[in-house]
Amino acid sequence: MKYTITTLLFAASALSYADTPAPAAPPTQEWLNQHANDPLPPLHAAAQAGNAEECRRLIAEGANVNAPSLPSPTEGEQGFGETPLMIAAEKGCDDVCRILLEAGADPNTTTLYELTTPLLLAARHGHASTCRLLLAHGADPDAGTRTISTPLMLAALYGHTEVCRLLLAAEVQDTEMTDRWGDTALALAIRGIPDTPACRSTLQVLLNAGVDPNSGLPAAIATNDLESCRALLAAGADPTAPDDDDTTPLELAQAAGHTAIVELLSAHKPSPATDEEEEEELLSYAQMAEVLCGESTRLQLVFSHPAEGINYNFTGGEPRTRRHSPCSTFKIAAALLALEHGVLDPHHSVKKWNGQTYARDEWNRDMDFESAFRSSCVWYFRSLVDDLAAKLGPDALSAALAKLGYGNADISDFAGKLNTYTADPTLMGFWLNSSLLISPAEQVQLMQHIFGEDSPYSPTTLATLKRAMLVSDSRPGIRIYGKTGTGGIGSRLTDGWFVGFADTPEGPIYFCVHLQNPASSSGVSGLQAKQILFAALRDYLPEGLYDESADTSDVSADVDASPAAQETPAPDTSLPPLHAAAAAGDSATCRSLLDAGAEVNASADSDDQDEEGQSIGETPLMLAAQEGHTETCRLLISAGAEVNAFTRTADTPLMMAAMNGHPATCALLLECGARVRDVDRWGNSALHYAIGNCINDVFDTPTCMALVTCLIKAGAPVNLPNNEDATPIDLAADLGDSDILQLLLDTQQAAASTPAE
C-alpha cells in the first residue's frame, strides 16, 4: 500500500492501550494480512498525489468523499480507516482539502481505532493554512486521539507556533487537558522541542493565552530546561505549589540534582496580592496614561523591590506575559553583549558617520557609544549589532539572547524588513517592530539579572552601562538608570517603554513601564512611560527621599518608530530660548535659533546662584555641559561658543561637566581648547570637582576614574591647592579609592622626575 498515516505520538509504538477503551476493536493480524494488497481507492490516491483536478473529476463521477481506506499489515495500524481528507490534510494540500470539504467531506471524521481527525494530522505537521481551512469548515479544535492528544497538544509538542495561535483563537475549551501520560500542551511544548527560539515562541504563545504556568514546571525540571523555568516563573508559576503526590517543583529539582534550577526556584519570590489601596493606586497610573496618551491607552507597570519582597505587576487587562517589540530598550542588551564579547571598547567606541542626512540632526556626525545610547542613534546600533553578529554568528547571537532570557530571542528578521515604516537599511533591525519580542515582566527579570547582586558580568561592563543609562543624579540617596523606547507604524507612535532600575538606600528597585495605544492621535512615547515611572517612585518611596523638584532626568529624544518622528523635551520657559534648548539637549532647536540670530555667548539668569543669592550667569554652552549633552556642546562650539567662558563665580563649562560626571563632554571641551588649570572663586579646578563629587557619592567610582583620567591626560595639576589648601591628591586620599589615589601619585611622581625644559 502506498500511503500510511504517520504515528501521532513520539512513543506511541512502545505503549500499551489495554486500559483505554476503544470505540471499535483493532483489526486482527489475520484480517490485515487478508487485505494487505488491497489497492488504494482512486480518490485517496489522487488526494495523496495532491491532484486537485483528478479529485474534482472523481467526485463528479460519484466517488465517496468520506470512504475509509485500509491499512497495511506492518505500518499505520493505528491509522485504520483514513479518508481522502485526512490524507490531504496531513500533506497540507489545501486545494484538495477545499474541494473535498465543498463536496461534503466530514472535517470531524476519525480513524476507526486511534480516533485521528484531519485537524489533528494538519496540526501535527504544522500546516497552519490547512488548519485554518478545516476550522472554517467546522473542525472541532478539542477532538482528541485515543491517547487524549488534542490538536493543541500536537502543535505544542512539535513547536508549531502559528498553529497554536490558530487553535487558541478558535477558543479551545480546555487548555489544561492532560494526555494519557499526564502532560498538558504547555508541558509538551517543553518536553518535545529542542532548546531553540521556536520552542520559546510556542511556549510563550501558550502562556500569553493564560494557560497555567505551574503545569509546565515539572516538565522543565525533568528536562533540566533553565530558560523555560525562567519563563514560567515570569508568568506566575509557584515553585512551592505541591503536586498530587505533595511534592513541590523545588523538591523535584533538588531530587534531580539540577543545581541552577534549584537556585532559580529558591530565589524566586511570588508577587503578593495587592490590597485595595494598592490596586487603587495602580489604577491611578492607568488613568495617568490615558491623560498623557489618550483614551484606551493600555498600561503595563512591573515594579520589583527584592529587598522588601515586593512585586507589582499591573497589566491593564492584558496578559502579563504578552510580548511587544522592545524598540530602543534593546540597546541595553545589545551593549551588554557587545561589551562582554569585546566588540565594543568604551574607550574607543567612535563609529564614523556615513554622510547620510538623518531626520535626527544629532545623528549626523561621528558618534561614540554614550552619545549614541543617549540620543538613541539607530544607525550606530545597527552597525554595532552587525559587528556582534559577524563575530558570534547569528545562531550564537540568538542563543546569547535566549540565555539572557530576552523574550522570544527571535532575530530571524535580522535585517528588520518586517518593519514597514522605512526602507533605509541603516534604520532597520530585528528589535524595531520586527521579530524580536519581550514582555514587561521579562524586561524586569533582565534588569535584575544584569544589575543584581549575582550579576555574572564584569565590573567594567556594568560601569559602562550604568554610565550610559544614568538619567537622574541629583537626588540625595537615589539614582535612576534606564532606557526609553518608542515604536509605531509610519508616523503614528503607538508604543512607549521605560526600562531600568533605581538605586535607593532600601535596595534596588527594578521597573518597566509599557504604554500602547494604536489609536492615539497625540502619540505614545518612552518619555510618557518615564513620567509614569517617576510618579510611581514618588508614591512608593518614603516621604522626603524622593524630591521631585530635583528631577534632572535625561530627556533626550528616543524615537525608533519613524525617521521623521521626533520627541522634543519641553523647554524650561524660565530661560531664554537658546539656553533652554541647550539645557534640554535639543540640538535641532539650537541650530534653528542660532540660524535666526540667537547670541551663542549670551549669559542668562538661571536657578544657580552664588552665596549672595545672585544668579551666576550661565551661557548656553555651560548649561549643555552641565547636563552632559555632548553633541549640543559640539554644535554650540562650532557656532562660536566660548569654551573658556566663566560665570560670576568663575565656573567654566569644563568644571560644570566635571562636577556633574560627564567624561565624554569633558573630553570634547578639552579637545576644543578648554583650560584644565582654571579655578573658580573657591580655588577649585575641574579635577577638584571630579574627585570631590565622588567623595559625596554624586556619581560612581568608574565615572570618577574616567573623569580623572581624562583631566590628567590633559595636564590637570594634581598638587594644586584650593582656598582651603586641599589638593586633588588630598581629596583622593579622603575618598579612599586606592586606584584613583595611585593614579594621582603616579602622575605627581612622573612630573617630579621630568627635567625642566
Salt bridges, closest charged atoms under 4 A:
ASP19 OD1 - ARG180 NH2 2.27
ASP38 OD2 - HIS35 ND1 2.79
GLU53 OE2 - ARG56 NH1 2.88
GLU54 OE2 - ARG57 NH2 2.62
GLU61 OE2 - ARG57 NH1 2.55
GLU90 OE2 - HIS125 NE2 2.99
ASP95 OD1 - ARG98 NH1 3.60
GLU162 OE1 - ARG165 NH1 3.27
ASP183 OD1 - ARG191 NE 3.04
ASP195 OD1 - ARG200 NH2 2.52
ASP225 OD1 - ARG200 NH2 3.04
GLU227 OE1 - ARG230 NH1 3.67
GLU318 OE2 - ARG298 NE 2.80
GLU318 OE2 - ARG322 NH1 3.70
GLU318 OE1 - HIS324 NE2 3.59
ASP345 OD2 - HIS348 ND1 3.10
ASP361 OD2 - ARG365 NH2 3.92
ASP361 OD2 - ARG591 NH2 3.02
GLU362 OE2 - ARG360 NH2 3.26
ASP366 OD2 - LYS352 NZ 3.37
GLU370 OE2 - ARG467 NE 2.79
ASP386 OD1 - ARG382 NH2 2.81
ASP387 OD2 - LYS351 NZ 2.73
GLU442 OE2 - ARG323 NH2 2.58
ASP495 OD2 - HIS514 NE2 2.96
ASP503 OD2 - LYS466 NZ 3.68
ASP539 OD1 - ARG538 NE 3.45
GLU548 OE2 - ARG538 NH1 3.46
ASP551 OD1 - ARG475 NH2 3.57
ASP554 OD2 - ARG374 NH1 2.77
ASP558 OD2 - LYS483 NZ 2.88
ASP560 OD1 - LYS331 NZ 3.78
GLU611 OE2 - ARG681 NH1 2.67
GLU631 OE1 - ARG365 NE 3.26
GLU631 OE1 - ARG634 NE 3.14
ASP678 OD2 - ARG675 NE 3.03
